Amino acid sequence: MAQRGPALAEVRLSDTERDQLVRWVRRRKSAQDLALRSRVVLECATGVSNSEVSRRLQLSLPTVRKWRSRFLERRLDG
């Protein structure tokens, strides 16, 4: 099946970034919005499309697009 739309920018995580994102997801005291953004980035790093991440996490497509692009622009600071 042919890809629709523009090619997605690949999310590649360093070991340090991956470890930090996983910590934010697992930590009980993390703010829920931070944990959710971390889940989005971790899913994007698996190489799946935004629509697949949206489906898996039951989020809107614009939300997934926003956090993928923000991570690519600012990394963990985003």
mmCIF file of the N, C-alpha and C atoms, coordinates in Angstrom:
data_MODEL
# 
_entry.id   MODEL 
# 
loop_
_atom_site.group_PDB 
_atom_site.id 
_atom_site.type_symbol 
_atom_site.label_atom_id 
_atom_site.label_alt_id 
_atom_site.label_comp_id 
_atom_site.label_asym_id 
_atom_site.label_entity_id 
_atom_site.label_seq_id 
_atom_site.pdbx_PDB_ins_code 
_atom_site.Cartn_x 
_atom_site.Cartn_y 
_atom_site.Cartn_z 
_atom_site.occupancy 
_atom_site.B_iso_or_equiv 
_atom_site.pdbx_formal_charge 
_atom_site.auth_seq_id 
_atom_site.auth_comp_id 
_atom_site.auth_asym_id 
_atom_site.auth_atom_id 
_atom_site.pdbx_PDB_model_num 
ATOM 1   N N  . MET A 1 1  ? 0.840  -1.185 0.000  1.00 0.00 ? 1  MET A N  1 
ATOM 2   C CA . MET A 1 1  ? 0.000  0.000  0.000  1.00 0.00 ? 1  MET A CA 1 
ATOM 3   C C  . MET A 1 1  ? 0.883  1.245  0.000  1.00 0.00 ? 1  MET A C  1 
ATOM 4   N N  . ALA A 1 2  ? 0.562  2.178  -0.831 1.00 0.00 ? 2  ALA A N  1 
ATOM 5   C CA . ALA A 1 2  ? 1.353  3.401  -0.944 1.00 0.00 ? 2  ALA A CA 1 
ATOM 6   C C  . ALA A 1 2  ? 1.105  4.311  0.253  1.00 0.00 ? 2  ALA A C  1 
ATOM 7   N N  . GLN A 1 3  ? 2.143  5.031  0.644  1.00 0.00 ? 3  GLN A N  1 
ATOM 8   C CA . GLN A 1 3  ? 2.040  5.969  1.755  1.00 0.00 ? 3  GLN A CA 1 
ATOM 9   C C  . GLN A 1 3  ? 1.269  7.192  1.303  1.00 0.00 ? 3  GLN A C  1 
ATOM 10  N N  . ARG A 1 4  ? 0.393  7.686  2.168  1.00 0.00 ? 4  ARG A N  1 
ATOM 11  C CA . ARG A 1 4  ? -0.358 8.896  1.857  1.00 0.00 ? 4  ARG A CA 1 
ATOM 12  C C  . ARG A 1 4  ? 0.255  10.066 2.605  1.00 0.00 ? 4  ARG A C  1 
ATOM 13  N N  . GLY A 1 5  ? 0.228  11.222 1.976  1.00 0.00 ? 5  GLY A N  1 
ATOM 14  C CA . GLY A 1 5  ? 0.746  12.416 2.627  1.00 0.00 ? 5  GLY A CA 1 
ATOM 15  C C  . GLY A 1 5  ? 2.262  12.476 2.596  1.00 0.00 ? 5  GLY A C  1 
ATOM 16  N N  . PRO A 1 6  ? 2.810  13.532 3.191  1.00 0.00 ? 6  PRO A N  1 
ATOM 17  C CA . PRO A 1 6  ? 4.266  13.687 3.214  1.00 0.00 ? 6  PRO A CA 1 
ATOM 18  C C  . PRO A 1 6  ? 4.915  12.645 4.117  1.00 0.00 ? 6  PRO A C  1 
ATOM 19  N N  . ALA A 1 7  ? 6.162  12.363 3.828  1.00 0.00 ? 7  ALA A N  1 
ATOM 20  C CA . ALA A 1 7  ? 6.908  11.407 4.649  1.00 0.00 ? 7  ALA A CA 1 
ATOM 21  C C  . ALA A 1 7  ? 7.082  11.974 6.057  1.00 0.00 ? 7  ALA A C  1 
ATOM 22  N N  . LEU A 1 8  ? 6.930  11.102 7.039  1.00 0.00 ? 8  LEU A N  1 
ATOM 23  C CA . LEU A 1 8  ? 7.098  11.518 8.429  1.00 0.00 ? 8  LEU A CA 1 
ATOM 24  C C  . LEU A 1 8  ? 8.569  11.651 8.772  1.00 0.00 ? 8  LEU A C  1 
ATOM 25  N N  . ALA A 1 9  ? 8.866  12.648 9.573  1.00 0.00 ? 9  ALA A N  1 
ATOM 26  C CA . ALA A 1 9  ? 10.223 12.771 10.100 1.00 0.00 ? 9  ALA A CA 1 
ATOM 27  C C  . ALA A 1 9  ? 10.422 11.649 11.107 1.00 0.00 ? 9  ALA A C  1 
ATOM 28  N N  . GLU A 1 10 ? 11.507 10.951 10.991 1.00 0.00 ? 10 GLU A N  1 
ATOM 29  C CA . GLU A 1 10 ? 11.782 9.823  11.870 1.00 0.00 ? 10 GLU A CA 1 
ATOM 30  C C  . GLU A 1 10 ? 12.186 10.310 13.256 1.00 0.00 ? 10 GLU A C  1 
ATOM 31  N N  . VAL A 1 11 ? 11.620 9.691  14.267 1.00 0.00 ? 11 VAL A N  1 
ATOM 32  C CA . VAL A 1 11 ? 11.970 10.008 15.649 1.00 0.00 ? 11 VAL A CA 1 
ATOM 33  C C  . VAL A 1 11 ? 13.002 8.980  16.102 1.00 0.00 ? 11 VAL A C  1 
ATOM 34  N N  . ARG A 1 12 ? 14.219 9.443  16.304 1.00 0.00 ? 12 ARG A N  1 
ATOM 35  C CA . ARG A 1 12 ? 15.287 8.587  16.813 1.00 0.00 ? 12 ARG A CA 1 
ATOM 36  C C  . ARG A 1 12 ? 15.645 9.077  18.204 1.00 0.00 ? 12 ARG A C  1 
ATOM 37  N N  . LEU A 1 13 ? 15.658 8.144  19.135 1.00 0.00 ? 13 LEU A N  1 
ATOM 38  C CA . LEU A 1 13 ? 15.950 8.489  20.521 1.00 0.00 ? 13 LEU A CA 1 
ATOM 39  C C  . LEU A 1 13 ? 17.326 7.987  20.919 1.00 0.00 ? 13 LEU A C  1 
ATOM 40  N N  . SER A 1 14 ? 18.040 8.809  21.639 1.00 0.00 ? 14 SER A N  1 
ATOM 41  C CA . SER A 1 14 ? 19.286 8.332  22.248 1.00 0.00 ? 14 SER A CA 1 
ATOM 42  C C  . SER A 1 14 ? 18.882 7.461  23.437 1.00 0.00 ? 14 SER A C  1 
ATOM 43  N N  . ASP A 1 15 ? 19.808 6.690  23.945 1.00 0.00 ? 15 ASP A N  1 
ATOM 44  C CA . ASP A 1 15 ? 19.522 5.859  25.114 1.00 0.00 ? 15 ASP A CA 1 
ATOM 45  C C  . ASP A 1 15 ? 19.106 6.726  26.304 1.00 0.00 ? 15 ASP A C  1 
ATOM 46  N N  . THR A 1 16 ? 19.757 7.853  26.447 1.00 0.00 ? 16 THR A N  1 
ATOM 47  C CA . THR A 1 16 ? 19.444 8.770  27.547 1.00 0.00 ? 16 THR A CA 1 
ATOM 48  C C  . THR A 1 16 ? 18.026 9.314  27.415 1.00 0.00 ? 16 THR A C  1 
ATOM 49  N N  . GLU A 1 17 ? 17.655 9.729  26.202 1.00 0.00 ? 17 GLU A N  1 
ATOM 50  C CA . GLU A 1 17 ? 16.301 10.242 25.981 1.00 0.00 ? 17 GLU A CA 1 
ATOM 51  C C  . GLU A 1 17 ? 15.259 9.165  26.243 1.00 0.00 ? 17 GLU A C  1 
ATOM 52  N N  . ARG A 1 18 ? 15.500 7.963  25.713 1.00 0.00 ? 18 ARG A N  1 
ATOM 53  C CA . ARG A 1 18 ? 14.546 6.861  25.914 1.00 0.00 ? 18 ARG A CA 1 
ATOM 54  C C  . ARG A 1 18 ? 14.392 6.566  27.408 1.00 0.00 ? 18 ARG A C  1 
ATOM 55  N N  . ASP A 1 19 ? 15.492 6.494  28.123 1.00 0.00 ? 19 ASP A N  1 
ATOM 56  C CA . ASP A 1 19 ? 15.440 6.217  29.558 1.00 0.00 ? 19 ASP A CA 1 
ATOM 57  C C  . ASP A 1 19 ? 14.629 7.285  30.298 1.00 0.00 ? 19 ASP A C  1 
ATOM 58  N N  . GLN A 1 20 ? 14.851 8.542  29.954 1.00 0.00 ? 20 GLN A N  1 
ATOM 59  C CA . GLN A 1 20 ? 14.119 9.627  30.616 1.00 0.00 ? 20 GLN A CA 1 
ATOM 60  C C  . GLN A 1 20 ? 12.626 9.555  30.310 1.00 0.00 ? 20 GLN A C  1 
ATOM 61  N N  . LEU A 1 21 ? 12.269 9.318  29.060 1.00 0.00 ? 21 LEU A N  1 
ATOM 62  C CA . LEU A 1 21 ? 10.858 9.218  28.689 1.00 0.00 ? 21 LEU A CA 1 
ATOM 63  C C  . LEU A 1 21 ? 10.181 8.060  29.415 1.00 0.00 ? 21 LEU A C  1 
ATOM 64  N N  . VAL A 1 22 ? 10.851 6.926  29.485 1.00 0.00 ? 22 VAL A N  1 
ATOM 65  C CA . VAL A 1 22 ? 10.292 5.771  30.197 1.00 0.00 ? 22 VAL A CA 1 
ATOM 66  C C  . VAL A 1 22 ? 10.125 6.089  31.681 1.00 0.00 ? 22 VAL A C  1 
ATOM 67  N N  . ARG A 1 23 ? 11.087 6.784  32.267 1.00 0.00 ? 23 ARG A N  1 
ATOM 68  C CA . ARG A 1 23 ? 10.965 7.176  33.680 1.00 0.00 ? 23 ARG A CA 1 
ATOM 69  C C  . ARG A 1 23 ? 9.745  8.062  33.897 1.00 0.00 ? 23 ARG A C  1 
ATOM 70  N N  . TRP A 1 24 ? 9.535  9.028  32.987 1.00 0.00 ? 24 TRP A N  1 
ATOM 71  C CA . TRP A 1 24 ? 8.373  9.914  33.115 1.00 0.00 ? 24 TRP A CA 1 
ATOM 72  C C  . TRP A 1 24 ? 7.067  9.143  32.991 1.00 0.00 ? 24 TRP A C  1 
ATOM 73  N N  . VAL A 1 25 ? 7.042  8.144  32.128 1.00 0.00 ? 25 VAL A N  1 
ATOM 74  C CA . VAL A 1 25 ? 5.831  7.339  31.960 1.00 0.00 ? 25 VAL A CA 1 
ATOM 75  C C  . VAL A 1 25 ? 5.564  6.512  33.215 1.00 0.00 ? 25 VAL A C  1 
ATOM 76  N N  . ARG A 1 26 ? 6.584  5.930  33.794 1.00 0.00 ? 26 ARG A N  1 
ATOM 77  C CA . ARG A 1 26 ? 6.420  5.000  34.914 1.00 0.00 ? 26 ARG A CA 1 
ATOM 78  C C  . ARG A 1 26 ? 6.318  5.651  36.284 1.00 0.00 ? 26 ARG A C  1 
ATOM 79  N N  . ARG A 1 27 ? 6.878  6.855  36.410 1.00 0.00 ? 27 ARG A N  1 
ATOM 80  C CA . ARG A 1 27 ? 6.921  7.506  37.714 1.00 0.00 ? 27 ARG A CA 1 
ATOM 81  C C  . ARG A 1 27 ? 5.516  7.905  38.169 1.00 0.00 ? 27 ARG A C  1 
ATOM 82  N N  . ARG A 1 28 ? 5.156  7.539  39.371 1.00 0.00 ? 28 ARG A N  1 
ATOM 83  C CA . ARG A 1 28 ? 3.821  7.823  39.904 1.00 0.00 ? 28 ARG A CA 1 
ATOM 84  C C  . ARG A 1 28 ? 3.566  9.317  40.069 1.00 0.00 ? 28 ARG A C  1 
ATOM 85  N N  . LYS A 1 29 ? 4.605  10.078 40.329 1.00 0.00 ? 29 LYS A N  1 
ATOM 86  C CA . LYS A 1 29 ? 4.405  11.499 40.604 1.00 0.00 ? 29 LYS A CA 1 
ATOM 87  C C  . LYS A 1 29 ? 4.534  12.378 39.360 1.00 0.00 ? 29 LYS A C  1 
ATOM 88  N N  . SER A 1 30 ? 4.744  11.775 38.199 1.00 0.00 ? 30 SER A N  1 
ATOM 89  C CA . SER A 1 30 ? 4.785  12.571 36.970 1.00 0.00 ? 30 SER A CA 1 
ATOM 90  C C  . SER A 1 30 ? 3.414  13.168 36.702 1.00 0.00 ? 30 SER A C  1 
ATOM 91  N N  . ALA A 1 31 ? 3.405  14.376 36.213 1.00 0.00 ? 31 ALA A N  1 
ATOM 92  C CA . ALA A 1 31 ? 2.142  14.961 35.780 1.00 0.00 ? 31 ALA A CA 1 
ATOM 93  C C  . ALA A 1 31 ? 1.590  14.107 34.638 1.00 0.00 ? 31 ALA A C  1 
ATOM 94  N N  . GLN A 1 32 ? 0.295  13.924 34.607 1.00 0.00 ? 32 GLN A N  1 
ATOM 95  C CA . GLN A 1 32 ? -0.304 13.054 33.605 1.00 0.00 ? 32 GLN A CA 1 
ATOM 96  C C  . GLN A 1 32 ? -0.075 13.559 32.178 1.00 0.00 ? 32 GLN A C  1 
ATOM 97  N N  . ASP A 1 33 ? -0.051 14.864 31.985 1.00 0.00 ? 33 ASP A N  1 
ATOM 98  C CA . ASP A 1 33 ? 0.199  15.388 30.649 1.00 0.00 ? 33 ASP A CA 1 
ATOM 99  C C  . ASP A 1 33 ? 1.624  15.091 30.191 1.00 0.00 ? 33 ASP A C  1 
ATOM 100 N N  . LEU A 1 34 ? 2.582  15.146 31.103 1.00 0.00 ? 34 LEU A N  1 
ATOM 101 C CA . LEU A 1 34 ? 3.972  14.806 30.771 1.00 0.00 ? 34 LEU A CA 1 
ATOM 102 C C  . LEU A 1 34 ? 4.087  13.318 30.432 1.00 0.00 ? 34 LEU A C  1 
ATOM 103 N N  . ALA A 1 35 ? 3.424  12.477 31.200 1.00 0.00 ? 35 ALA A N  1 
ATOM 104 C CA . ALA A 1 35 ? 3.456  11.037 30.942 1.00 0.00 ? 35 ALA A CA 1 
ATOM 105 C C  . ALA A 1 35 ? 2.826  10.726 29.590 1.00 0.00 ? 35 ALA A C  1 
ATOM 106 N N  . LEU A 1 36 ? 1.734  11.399 29.257 1.00 0.00 ? 36 LEU A N  1 
ATOM 107 C CA . LEU A 1 36 ? 1.074  11.168 27.972 1.00 0.00 ? 36 LEU A CA 1 
ATOM 108 C C  . LEU A 1 36 ? 1.961  11.609 26.812 1.00 0.00 ? 36 LEU A C  1 
ATOM 109 N N  . ARG A 1 37 ? 2.577  12.770 26.921 1.00 0.00 ? 37 ARG A N  1 
ATOM 110 C CA . ARG A 1 37 ? 3.482  13.239 25.867 1.00 0.00 ? 37 ARG A CA 1 
ATOM 111 C C  . ARG A 1 37 ? 4.648  12.274 25.708 1.00 0.00 ? 37 ARG A C  1 
ATOM 112 N N  . SER A 1 38 ? 5.137  11.740 26.806 1.00 0.00 ? 38 SER A N  1 
ATOM 113 C CA . SER A 1 38 ? 6.231  10.765 26.743 1.00 0.00 ? 38 SER A CA 1 
ATOM 114 C C  . SER A 1 38 ? 5.792  9.503  26.021 1.00 0.00 ? 38 SER A C  1 
ATOM 115 N N  . ARG A 1 39 ? 4.575  9.042  26.287 1.00 0.00 ? 39 ARG A N  1 
ATOM 116 C CA . ARG A 1 39 ? 4.049  7.861  25.580 1.00 0.00 ? 39 ARG A CA 1 
ATOM 117 C C  . ARG A 1 39 ? 3.958  8.111  24.079 1.00 0.00 ? 39 ARG A C  1 
ATOM 118 N N  . VAL A 1 40 ? 3.504  9.296  23.714 1.00 0.00 ? 40 VAL A N  1 
ATOM 119 C CA . VAL A 1 40 ? 3.385  9.643  22.296 1.00 0.00 ? 40 VAL A CA 1 
ATOM 120 C C  . VAL A 1 40 ? 4.754  9.561  21.626 1.00 0.00 ? 40 VAL A C  1 
ATOM 121 N N  . VAL A 1 41 ? 5.753  10.166 22.230 1.00 0.00 ? 41 VAL A N  1 
ATOM 122 C CA . VAL A 1 41 ? 7.093  10.167 21.636 1.00 0.00 ? 41 VAL A CA 1 
ATOM 123 C C  . VAL A 1 41 ? 7.653  8.748  21.558 1.00 0.00 ? 41 VAL A C  1 
ATOM 124 N N  . LEU A 1 42 ? 7.467  7.964  22.599 1.00 0.00 ? 42 LEU A N  1 
ATOM 125 C CA . LEU A 1 42 ? 7.958  6.579  22.581 1.00 0.00 ? 42 LEU A CA 1 
ATOM 126 C C  . LEU A 1 42 ? 7.279  5.768  21.479 1.00 0.00 ? 42 LEU A C  1 
ATOM 127 N N  . GLU A 1 43 ? 5.993  5.964  21.286 1.00 0.00 ? 43 GLU A N  1 
ATOM 128 C CA . GLU A 1 43 ? 5.283  5.263  20.201 1.00 0.00 ? 43 GLU A CA 1 
ATOM 129 C C  . GLU A 1 43 ? 5.782  5.740  18.842 1.00 0.00 ? 43 GLU A C  1 
ATOM 130 N N  . CYS A 1 44 ? 5.978  7.038  18.679 1.00 0.00 ? 44 CYS A N  1 
ATOM 131 C CA . CYS A 1 44 ? 6.482  7.571  17.412 1.00 0.00 ? 44 CYS A CA 1 
ATOM 132 C C  . CYS A 1 44 ? 7.860  6.989  17.090 1.00 0.00 ? 44 CYS A C  1 
ATOM 133 N N  . ALA A 1 45 ? 8.653  6.751  18.114 1.00 0.00 ? 45 ALA A N  1 
ATOM 134 C CA . ALA A 1 45 ? 10.003 6.223  17.915 1.00 0.00 ? 45 ALA A CA 1 
ATOM 135 C C  . ALA A 1 45 ? 9.995  4.776  17.427 1.00 0.00 ? 45 ALA A C  1 
ATOM 136 N N  . THR A 1 46 ? 8.843  4.097  17.503 1.00 0.00 ? 46 THR A N  1 
ATOM 137 C CA . THR A 1 46 ? 8.768  2.728  16.987 1.00 0.00 ? 46 THR A CA 1 
ATOM 138 C C  . THR A 1 46 ? 8.665  2.709  15.469 1.00 0.00 ? 46 THR A C  1 
ATOM 139 N N  . GLY A 1 47 ? 8.466  3.884  14.865 1.00 0.00 ? 47 GLY A N  1 
ATOM 140 C CA . GLY A 1 47 ? 8.428  3.971  13.410 1.00 0.00 ? 47 GLY A CA 1 
ATOM 141 C C  . GLY A 1 47 ? 7.045  3.904  12.799 1.00 0.00 ? 47 GLY A C  1 
ATOM 142 N N  . VAL A 1 48 ? 6.005  3.892  13.628 1.00 0.00 ? 48 VAL A N  1 
ATOM 143 C CA . VAL A 1 48 ? 4.647  3.827  13.094 1.00 0.00 ? 48 VAL A CA 1 
ATOM 144 C C  . VAL A 1 48 ? 4.159  5.223  12.717 1.00 0.00 ? 48 VAL A C  1 
ATOM 145 N N  . SER A 1 49 ? 3.088  5.264  11.966 1.00 0.00 ? 49 SER A N  1 
ATOM 146 C CA . SER A 1 49 ? 2.527  6.531  11.503 1.00 0.00 ? 49 SER A CA 1 
ATOM 147 C C  . SER A 1 49 ? 1.830  7.267  12.645 1.00 0.00 ? 49 SER A C  1 
ATOM 148 N N  . ASN A 1 50 ? 1.584  8.549  12.420 1.00 0.00 ? 50 ASN A N  1 
ATOM 149 C CA . ASN A 1 50 ? 0.840  9.346  13.400 1.00 0.00 ? 50 ASN A CA 1 
ATOM 150 C C  . ASN A 1 50 ? -0.553 8.763  13.618 1.00 0.00 ? 50 ASN A C  1 
ATOM 151 N N  . SER A 1 51 ? -1.189 8.316  12.549 1.00 0.00 ? 51 SER A N  1 
ATOM 152 C CA . SER A 1 51 ? -2.536 7.760  12.703 1.00 0.00 ? 51 SER A CA 1 
ATOM 153 C C  . SER A 1 51 ? -2.517 6.478  13.524 1.00 0.00 ? 51 SER A C  1 
ATOM 154 N N  . GLU A 1 52 ? -1.460 5.682  13.401 1.00 0.00 ? 52 GLU A N  1 
ATOM 155 C CA . GLU A 1 52 ? -1.353 4.469  14.204 1.00 0.00 ? 52 GLU A CA 1 
ATOM 156 C C  . GLU A 1 52 ? -1.110 4.812  15.673 1.00 0.00 ? 52 GLU A C  1 
ATOM 157 N N  . VAL A 1 53 ? -0.273 5.797  15.946 1.00 0.00 ? 53 VAL A N  1 
ATOM 158 C CA . VAL A 1 53 ? -0.054 6.239  17.326 1.00 0.00 ? 53 VAL A CA 1 
ATOM 159 C C  . VAL A 1 53 ? -1.371 6.770  17.896 1.00 0.00 ? 53 VAL A C  1 
ATOM 160 N N  . SER A 1 54 ? -2.078 7.543  17.100 1.00 0.00 ? 54 SER A N  1 
ATOM 161 C CA . SER A 1 54 ? -3.370 8.085  17.506 1.00 0.00 ? 54 SER A CA 1 
ATOM 162 C C  . SER A 1 54 ? -4.336 6.967  17.881 1.00 0.00 ? 54 SER A C  1 
ATOM 163 N N  . ARG A 1 55 ? -4.380 5.936  17.071 1.00 0.00 ? 55 ARG A N  1 
ATOM 164 C CA . ARG A 1 55 ? -5.266 4.802  17.333 1.00 0.00 ? 55 ARG A CA 1 
ATOM 165 C C  . ARG A 1 55 ? -4.842 4.044  18.590 1.00 0.00 ? 55 ARG A C  1 
ATOM 166 N N  . ARG A 1 56 ? -3.554 3.757  18.705 1.00 0.00 ? 56 ARG A N  1 
ATOM 167 C CA . ARG A 1 56 ? -3.046 2.988  19.851 1.00 0.00 ? 56 ARG A CA 1 
ATOM 168 C C  . ARG A 1 56 ? -3.288 3.695  21.179 1.00 0.00 ? 56 ARG A C  1 
ATOM 169 N N  . LEU A 1 57 ? -3.080 5.010  21.201 1.00 0.00 ? 57 LEU A N  1 
ATOM 170 C CA . LEU A 1 57 ? -3.186 5.767  22.453 1.00 0.00 ? 57 LEU A CA 1 
ATOM 171 C C  . LEU A 1 57 ? -4.548 6.446  22.621 1.00 0.00 ? 57 LEU A C  1 
ATOM 172 N N  . GLN A 1 58 ? -5.413 6.276  21.626 1.00 0.00 ? 58 GLN A N  1 
ATOM 173 C CA . GLN A 1 58 ? -6.749 6.867  21.639 1.00 0.00 ? 58 GLN A CA 1 
ATOM 174 C C  . GLN A 1 58 ? -6.686 8.388  21.832 1.00 0.00 ? 58 GLN A C  1 
ATOM 175 N N  . LEU A 1 59 ? -5.862 9.003  20.988 1.00 0.00 ? 59 LEU A N  1 
ATOM 176 C CA . LEU A 1 59 ? -5.691 10.451 20.980 1.00 0.00 ? 59 LEU A CA 1 
ATOM 177 C C  . LEU A 1 59 ? -6.078 10.985 19.621 1.00 0.00 ? 59 LEU A C  1 
ATOM 178 N N  . SER A 1 60 ? -6.316 12.278 19.548 1.00 0.00 ? 60 SER A N  1 
ATOM 179 C CA . SER A 1 60 ? -6.603 12.885 18.253 1.00 0.00 ? 60 SER A CA 1 
ATOM 180 C C  . SER A 1 60 ? -5.320 12.951 17.420 1.00 0.00 ? 60 SER A C  1 
ATOM 181 N N  . LEU A 1 61 ? -5.478 12.912 16.117 1.00 0.00 ? 61 LEU A N  1 
ATOM 182 C CA . LEU A 1 61 ? -4.342 12.994 15.206 1.00 0.00 ? 61 LEU A CA 1 
ATOM 183 C C  . LEU A 1 61 ? -3.573 14.315 15.364 1.00 0.00 ? 61 LEU A C  1 
ATOM 184 N N  . PRO A 1 62 ? -4.264 15.455 15.497 1.00 0.00 ? 62 PRO A N  1 
ATOM 185 C CA . PRO A 1 62 ? -3.509 16.707 15.715 1.00 0.00 ? 62 PRO A CA 1 
ATOM 186 C C  . PRO A 1 62 ? -2.645 16.687 16.977 1.00 0.00 ? 62 PRO A C  1 
ATOM 187 N N  . THR A 1 63 ? -3.093 16.008 18.016 1.00 0.00 ? 63 THR A N  1 
ATOM 188 C CA . THR A 1 63 ? -2.301 15.912 19.250 1.00 0.00 ? 63 THR A CA 1 
ATOM 189 C C  . THR A 1 63 ? -1.011 15.145 18.995 1.00 0.00 ? 63 THR A C  1 
ATOM 190 N N  . VAL A 1 64 ? -1.113 14.043 18.287 1.00 0.00 ? 64 VAL A N  1 
ATOM 191 C CA . VAL A 1 64 ? 0.073  13.241 17.980 1.00 0.00 ? 64 VAL A CA 1 
ATOM 192 C C  . VAL A 1 64 ? 1.026  14.035 17.090 1.00 0.00 ? 64 VAL A C  1 
ATOM 193 N N  . ARG A 1 65 ? 0.490  14.700 16.081 1.00 0.00 ? 65 ARG A N  1 
ATOM 194 C CA . ARG A 1 65 ? 1.331  15.523 15.195 1.00 0.00 ? 65 ARG A CA 1 
ATOM 195 C C  . ARG A 1 65 ? 2.082  16.588 15.987 1.00 0.00 ? 65 ARG A C  1 
ATOM 196 N N  . LYS A 1 66 ? 1.359  17.243 16.893 1.00 0.00 ? 66 LYS A N  1 
ATOM 197 C CA . LYS A 1 66 ? 1.952  18.320 17.685 1.00 0.00 ? 66 LYS A CA 1 
ATOM 198 C C  . LYS A 1 66 ? 3.125  17.811 18.511 1.00 0.00 ? 66 LYS A C  1 
ATOM 199 N N  . TRP A 1 67 ? 2.961  16.691 19.209 1.00 0.00 ? 67 TRP A N  1 
ATOM 200 C CA . TRP A 1 67 ? 4.015  16.224 20.096 1.00 0.00 ? 67 TRP A CA 1 
ATOM 201 C C  . TRP A 1 67 ? 5.169  15.591 19.351 1.00 0.00 ? 67 TRP A C  1 
ATOM 202 N N  . ARG A 1 68 ? 4.897  14.981 18.189 1.00 0.00 ? 68 ARG A N  1 
ATOM 203 C CA . ARG A 1 68 ? 6.002  14.475 17.360 1.00 0.00 ? 68 ARG A CA 1 
ATOM 204 C C  . ARG A 1 68 ? 6.853  15.651 16.898 1.00 0.00 ? 68 ARG A C  1 
ATOM 205 N N  . SER A 1 69 ? 6.215  16.670 16.338 1.00 0.00 ? 69 SER A N  1 
ATOM 206 C CA . SER A 1 69 ? 6.984  17.803 15.803 1.00 0.00 ? 69 SER A CA 1 
ATOM 207 C C  . SER A 1 69 ? 7.664  18.587 16.919 1.00 0.00 ? 69 SER A C  1 
ATOM 208 N N  . ARG A 1 70 ? 7.008  18.748 18.049 1.00 0.00 ? 70 ARG A N  1 
ATOM 209 C CA . ARG A 1 70 ? 7.630  19.484 19.147 1.00 0.00 ? 70 ARG A CA 1 
ATOM 210 C C  . ARG A 1 70 ? 8.861  18.746 19.664 1.00 0.00 ? 70 ARG A C  1 
ATOM 211 N N  . PHE A 1 71 ? 8.773  17.413 19.755 1.00 0.00 ? 71 PHE A N  1 
ATOM 212 C CA . PHE A 1 71 ? 9.942  16.648 20.195 1.00 0.00 ? 71 PHE A CA 1 
ATOM 213 C C  . PHE A 1 71 ? 11.082 16.794 19.193 1.00 0.00 ? 71 PHE A C  1 
ATOM 214 N N  . LEU A 1 72 ? 10.766 16.716 17.901 1.00 0.00 ? 72 LEU A N  1 
ATOM 215 C CA . LEU A 1 72 ? 11.823 16.839 16.892 1.00 0.00 ? 72 LEU A CA 1 
ATOM 216 C C  . LEU A 1 72 ? 12.482 18.206 16.910 1.00 0.00 ? 72 LEU A C  1 
ATOM 217 N N  . GLU A 1 73 ? 11.731 19.245 17.245 1.00 0.00 ? 73 GLU A N  1 
ATOM 218 C CA . GLU A 1 73 ? 12.278 20.600 17.301 1.00 0.00 ? 73 GLU A CA 1 
ATOM 219 C C  . GLU A 1 73 ? 13.109 20.835 18.562 1.00 0.00 ? 73 GLU A C  1 
ATOM 220 N N  . ARG A 1 74 ? 12.591 20.361 19.703 1.00 0.00 ? 74 ARG A N  1 
ATOM 221 C CA . ARG A 1 74 ? 13.195 20.743 20.992 1.00 0.00 ? 74 ARG A CA 1 
ATOM 222 C C  . ARG A 1 74 ? 13.685 19.572 21.833 1.00 0.00 ? 74 ARG A C  1 
ATOM 223 N N  . ARG A 1 75 ? 13.531 18.374 21.317 1.00 0.00 ? 75 ARG A N  1 
ATOM 224 C CA . ARG A 1 75 ? 13.913 17.149 22.034 1.00 0.00 ? 75 ARG A CA 1 
ATOM 225 C C  . ARG A 1 75 ? 13.201 17.100 23.397 1.00 0.00 ? 75 ARG A C  1 
ATOM 226 N N  . LEU A 1 76 ? 13.869 16.719 24.468 1.00 0.00 ? 76 LEU A N  1 
ATOM 227 C CA . LEU A 1 76 ? 13.209 16.580 25.771 1.00 0.00 ? 76 LEU A CA 1 
ATOM 228 C C  . LEU A 1 76 ? 12.704 17.900 26.338 1.00 0.00 ? 76 LEU A C  1 
ATOM 229 N N  . ASP A 1 77 ? 13.272 19.005 25.909 1.00 0.00 ? 77 ASP A N  1 
ATOM 230 C CA . ASP A 1 77 ? 12.835 20.299 26.396 1.00 0.00 ? 77 ASP A CA 1 
ATOM 231 C C  . ASP A 1 77 ? 11.463 20.698 25.830 1.00 0.00 ? 77 ASP A C  1 
ATOM 232 N N  . GLY A 1 78 ? 11.037 20.011 24.785 1.00 0.00 ? 78 GLY A N  1 
ATOM 233 C CA . GLY A 1 78 ? 9.755  20.342 24.146 1.00 0.00 ? 78 GLY A CA 1 
ATOM 234 C C  . GLY A 1 78 ? 8.592  19.862 24.949 1.00 0.00 ? 78 GLY A C  1 
# 
